[in-house]
């Protein structure tokens, strides 16, 4: 018997099942290869997207911080004051300048944030920190042991925003520009 007769006599018995198993194995291997390459591509896309999202968030935070400085500069000339060489002036001149800058910056901060103390007592007074206190609002320092209530001396009252109005961001595209130069023509 030759091979062709063997194959034709046993075609449905051996050849069809062998071909079906071969095709199934080939399909399974192909599926595994495609799945692993797709998951790498998807993972790379997610990593790139996460990186871009983190960069955008970092840039946004930087822009908001610089925007806060720009508002204090615009309304109170705070950066101009910090840039000044105070050794050129006597204490009375500095005091007069500080009073104006302090007043203007204080008005601006009150307008947008209206800061309120976290704890209303005076610094140096004894205070009791009750169980369930907000750990974001009160920082305990010193020798801390056991469970609240805690008794201690108020070192700083803390600050929280009484309102959260954000002034309109300027239309400046470069986030590094705090306030543009001003040229009178």
ZAMARGU-4260 file (C-alpha; in steps of 0.2 Angstrom, whole numbers, plus 5000, padded with zeros to 4 digits):
<rodrens>
0) 5000/5000/5000 | 5006/5017/4996 | 5004/5033/5006 | 4990/5040/4995 | 4980/5024/4997
5) 4983/5025/5016 | 4978/5043/5017 | 4962/5040/5006 | 4956/5025/5016 | 4959/5033/5033
10) 4954/5051/5027 | 4940/5054/5039 | 4947/5043/5053 | 4964/5052/5054 | 4967/5066/5042
15) 4952/5077/5046 | 4954/5076/5065 | 4973/5079/5063 | 4970/5094/5052 | 4956/5101/5064
20) 4968/5099/5079 | 4982/5107/5069 | 4971/5122/5065 | 4965/5124/5083 | 4983/5123/5089
25) 4988/5136/5076 | 4973/5147/5080 | 4977/5146/5099 | 4996/5151/5097 | 4991/5165/5085
30) 4978/5171/5098 | 4991/5171/5112 | 5004/5180/5101 | 4991/5194/5096 | 4985/5195/5114
35) 5002/5198/5122 | 5007/5211/5108 | 4990/5220/5111 | 4992/5220/5130 | 5009/5228/5128
40) 5003/5241/5116 | 4988/5245/5128 | 5000/5245/5143 | 5011/5257/5133 | 4996/5268/5129
45) 4991/5269/5147 | 5009/5273/5153 | 5010/5287/5140 | 4992/5293/5145 | 4997/5293/5164
50) 5013/5302/5160 | 5004/5316/5150 | 4990/5317/5163 | 5003/5319/5177 | 5012/5333/5167
55) 4996/5342/5164 | 4991/5341/5182 | 5009/5347/5187 | 5008/5362/5175 | 4991/5366/5181
60) 4997/5367/5199 | 5012/5377/5194 | 5000/5389/5184 | 4988/5391/5199 | 5003/5394/5211
65) 5010/5407/5200 | 4993/5414/5197 | 4991/5417/5216 | 5008/5427/5215 | 5002/5437/5200
70) 4986/5442/5210 | 4996/5448/5225 | 5008/5457/5213 | 4994/5465/5204 | 4985/5471/5219
75) 4999/5473/5232 | 5015/5474/5222 | 5022/5461/5233 | 5035/5454/5221 | 5041/5472/5218
80) 5044/5474/5237 | 5053/5457/5239 | 5064/5462/5224 | 5069/5479/5232 | 5086/5481/5241
85) 5080/5487/5258 | 5098/5492/5263 | 5096/5508/5253 | 5082/5514/5264 | 5080/5519/5282
90) 5068/5510/5294 | 5055/5524/5292 | 5054/5523/5273 | 5053/5504/5274 | 5039/5505/5287
95) 5029/5517/5276 | 5031/5505/5261 | 5027/5489/5271 | 5011/5497/5278 | 5004/5500/5260
100) 5009/5483/5253 | 5002/5474/5269 | 4986/5483/5267 | 4984/5480/5249 | 4989/5461/5250
105) 4978/5459/5265 | 4963/5466/5256 | 4966/5454/5241 | 4968/5439/5252 | 4952/5443/5262
110) 4943/5446/5245 | 4947/5429/5238 | 4951/5417/5253 | 4945/5426/5269 | 4956/5416/5280
115) 4949/5410/5297 | 4958/5402/5311 | 4957/5383/5313 | 4956/5385/5332 | 4949/5401/5339
120) 4959/5402/5355 | 4974/5413/5357 | 4991/5406/5355 | 4999/5401/5371 | 4982/5396/5379
125) 4979/5378/5384 | 4967/5368/5372 | 4959/5351/5373 | 4959/5341/5357 | 4944/5329/5358
130) 4942/5312/5350 | 4938/5312/5331 | 4948/5328/5328 | 4952/5331/5310 | 4970/5326/5307
135) 4971/5338/5292 | 4966/5353/5302 | 4976/5350/5318 | 4994/5344/5319 | 5000/5337/5336
140) 5018/5339/5341 | 5028/5335/5356 | 5026/5319/5367 | 5011/5311/5360 | 5005/5295/5368
145) 4988/5287/5371 | 4971/5291/5364 | 4962/5308/5364 | 4957/5319/5372 | 4974/5328/5372
150) 4978/5343/5382 | 4991/5355/5376 | 4997/5373/5372 | 4991/5381/5356 | 5007/5385/5347
155) 4998/5391/5331 | 4980/5394/5327 | 4981/5387/5309 | 4972/5394/5295 | 4957/5388/5284
160) 4949/5397/5269 | 4933/5406/5274 | 4929/5406/5255 | 4937/5399/5240 | 4935/5412/5226
165) 4948/5410/5213 | 4952/5425/5203 | 4950/5424/5184 | 4966/5417/5176 | 4974/5429/5164
170) 4974/5425/5146 | 4993/5423/5146 | 4998/5407/5138 | 5016/5405/5146 | 5013/5399/5163
175) 5030/5406/5169 | 5024/5424/5166 | 5018/5430/5183 | 5013/5447/5177 | 5018/5455/5160
180) 5030/5470/5159 | 5020/5486/5157 | 5026/5499/5145 | 5018/5516/5143 | 5019/5523/5126
</rodrens>
